Amino acid sequence: MPRPDLLQRLAVQTAERERASLRRRLHTIDRVDGPWLESGNRRLLSFCGNDYLGLAQHPQLVAALLRAAGEEGVGSTSAHLICGHRHVHAALEEALAAWTGRERALLFSTGYMANLGVLQALLARGDVCVQDKLNHACLLDGARLSGAELKRYPHADVNAAARQLAARPDAAALLATDGVFSMDGDVAPLRELAQLCAHERATLMVDDAHGLGVFGTRGAGSLDAAKLGQHDVPLLMATLGKALGCSGAFVAGPAALIEGLVQFARPYIYTTAMPPALAAAALEAVQLAQSETWRREKLAALITRFRRGAAELGLPLAPSPSAIQPLLLGGADAALAAAQALERHGLLVTAIRPPTVPAGQARLRITLSAAHEEAHVDRLLAVLETLHLPSAPRAPGGDHV
Ligand SMILES: *Cc1c(COP(=O)(O)O)cnc(C)c1O
């Protein structure tokens, strides 16, 4: 056998995706104006961003970023542990810890890296990592990287998680779950999971990328909404690139945990610190997300309006209380065709297809934002009505990997 050619193998895999309607394509966006995007001379109303509070273009964020860049320059010039950790990073970490009711917080450059860092620092071969099957890809990747045994329980099935933990009573155990599931929009059974972890002496980690800013008092997130403190959930991770309209992420929890991450989380140690100007913008975003309650209220009203309208039209809505409102269409072709039809009507909604979601569960992932208006939601509903989508939500497919 001759040695296989890696680039050729990749090209074959890409061609297979094309045939299965699973090829992903980049769209270049020329201009952004709130929920409006311009691409190739077309103006599209977007329902696919994660700027849930409408902060990404807020003038105060932009001003904070420019001011800080003027003072500190663009790049941080090194990793946090060398000389990249500036006063504004420290101030942002303090604000995030106070907001989420945790002792300390630690910034990471992205949420993906934060999850890799936490799991790789905490877990080792011989440990067990129990995860919801629908967790974000980076939680799964982090567990694989750690060498721990990864066990995935059916979505939101606390009893199955309990069995998986009970099967390894002597192993150090971490249970990790999304707070709000990124492709389904539903909230994890956080209180039950916290109880289970307390009973099993397992450590609970919650990735609240889509809950921070949206749920809880002053937007403190899904854990605040579920009244779970640091004692119940020692590991909270959330991102700055969704409701906060910036980029980056943080882990918050007990001081000793954070100190351990500084020592051992490789994606924290061996990477350039987030640009200080971005930290300055994020600090502004944290303050706005806390104080401008009207953004959360407006978002909640738009979610209610969309759900009511979609239910009246008999659309295949998923049971989601969050800004993520998927319409479950089943096949990848159906989801792609619906997204293309919406785009012809000037609406941008992403078709989410396998492998991001299990086979047979392709969907339109509609996201709402405080930057939308009621008229935008009404327009989306009016166009959806013309598409003749299947009405009943598909049963969850169960055991997909
Ligand atoms: C977006 C997301 C991440 C990754 O965060 P980035 O900062 O975009 O890398 C992690 N977890 C969940 C649940 C997410 O939705």
The ligand as a Tripos MOL2 file, in Angstrom:
@<TRIPOS>MOLECULE
LIG
   15    15     1     0     0
SMALL
NO_CHARGES

@<TRIPOS>ATOM
      1 C1        -19.9170   29.5820   21.8310 C.3       1 LIG1
      2 C2        -19.7570   28.5530   22.8610 C.ar      1 LIG1
      3 C3        -18.5050   28.2020   23.3540 C.ar      1 LIG1
      4 C4        -17.2340   28.7150   22.7390 C.3       1 LIG1
      5 O1        -17.0160   30.0340   23.0540 O.3       1 LIG1
      6 P1        -16.0830   30.9070   22.0980 P.3       1 LIG1
      7 O2        -15.7140   32.0590   22.9450 O.co2     1 LIG1
      8 O3        -16.9070   31.2560   20.9270 O.co2     1 LIG1
      9 O4        -14.9080   30.0490   21.7460 O.co2     1 LIG1
     10 C5        -18.4360   27.3280   24.3970 C.ar      1 LIG1
     11 N1        -19.5410   26.7700   24.9150 N.ar      1 LIG1
     12 C6        -20.7680   27.0470   24.4410 C.ar      1 LIG1
     13 C7        -21.9610   26.3970   25.0570 C.3       1 LIG1
     14 C8        -20.9060   27.9360   23.3950 C.ar      1 LIG1
     15 O5        -22.1030   28.1950   22.8840 O.3       1 LIG1
@<TRIPOS>BOND
     1     1     2 1
     2     2     3 ar
     3     2    14 ar
     4     3     4 1
     5     3    10 ar
     6     4     5 1
     7     5     6 1
     8     6     7 2
     9     6     8 1
    10     6     9 1
    11    10    11 ar
    12    11    12 ar
    13    12    13 1
    14    12    14 ar
    15    14    15 1
@<TRIPOS>SUBSTRUCTURE
     1 LIG1         1 GROUP 0 **** ****
